[in-house]
């Protein structure tokens, strides 16, 4: 995956939510273009706070673009606000 690929996804009009799957099986749902930012070699993906925790903060995961196995668009039924990452 390249930085330009991520930028194309986030700049699409209208924006379509998508799921990033890493080589290790971790998945991150991106529901808004501001939830992901790509630079040369890496992507920063925002993870919103989990509904079932008392922690009011979200977090950011930084991943190598080379570790992204696939990106798939989310259908309206699959686009849930939860994050499937196990990390």
C-alpha positions in Angstrom: 0.0 0.0 0.0 1.2 3.5 -0.8 0.6 6.9 0.8 -1.2 8.0 -2.4 -3.6 5.0 -2.1 -4.7 6.1 1.4 -5.0 9.7 0.3 -7.2 8.7 -2.6 -9.5 6.8 -0.3 -9.8 9.8 2.1 -10.3 12.4 -0.6 -13.0 10.5 -2.4 -16.3 12.3 -2.8 -18.5 11.1 -1.3 -16.3 9.4 1.3 -17.0 5.7 1.8 -16.0 4.0 5.1 -13.4 1.3 4.7 -11.6 -1.4 6.7 -7.8 -1.7 6.9 -6.6 -5.3 7.5 -3.0 -5.9 8.5 -0.9 -8.9 7.7 -1.3 -10.1 11.4 -5.1 -10.0 11.0 -5.7 -6.8 13.0 -8.5 -4.8 11.5 -9.3 -1.0 11.8 -12.5 0.6 10.6 -12.2 4.1 9.2 -15.5 5.9 9.3 -14.3 9.4 8.6 -11.4 10.7 6.4 -9.8 12.4 9.5 -9.4 9.0 11.2 -6.4 8.0 9.1 -3.3 9.9 7.9 -0.6 8.4 5.7 3.0 9.6 5.4 5.9 8.0 3.6 6.0 4.5 4.9 3.4 4.6 7.7 -0.2 5.3 8.5 -1.7 6.7 11.7 -5.2 5.4 12.4 -7.4 6.9 15.1 -9.2 4.5 17.3 -12.2 6.0 19.0 -12.9 5.3 22.7 -14.6 2.0 23.3 -18.3 2.3 24.4 -17.9 -0.2 27.2 -14.9 1.4 29.0 -14.7 4.4 31.3 -11.7 5.8 29.4 -12.9 8.9 27.7 -9.9 9.0 25.3 -9.4 7.3 22.1 -6.0 6.3 20.8 -3.9 6.2 17.6 -2.1 3.2 16.2 0.8 3.6 13.9 1.3 1.0 11.2 3.8 0.4 8.4 2.1 0.8 5.0 3.9 -2.4 4.0 1.9 -4.3 6.7 -1.4 -3.4 5.2 -2.7 -6.6 3.5 -6.0 -5.2 2.2 -8.5 -2.4 2.3 -12.2 -3.1 1.7 -15.1 -0.8 1.6 -17.7 -1.2 4.4 -21.3 -1.7 3.5 -23.8 0.3 5.6 -24.7 -2.8 7.6 -21.0 -3.6 8.3 -20.0 0.0 9.2 -20.2 -0.2 13.0 -18.5 2.3 15.2 -16.5 -0.4 17.0 -12.9 -1.3 16.2 -12.1 -4.9 15.5 -8.4 -4.7 16.5 -7.2 -7.1 19.1 -4.4 -4.7 20.2 
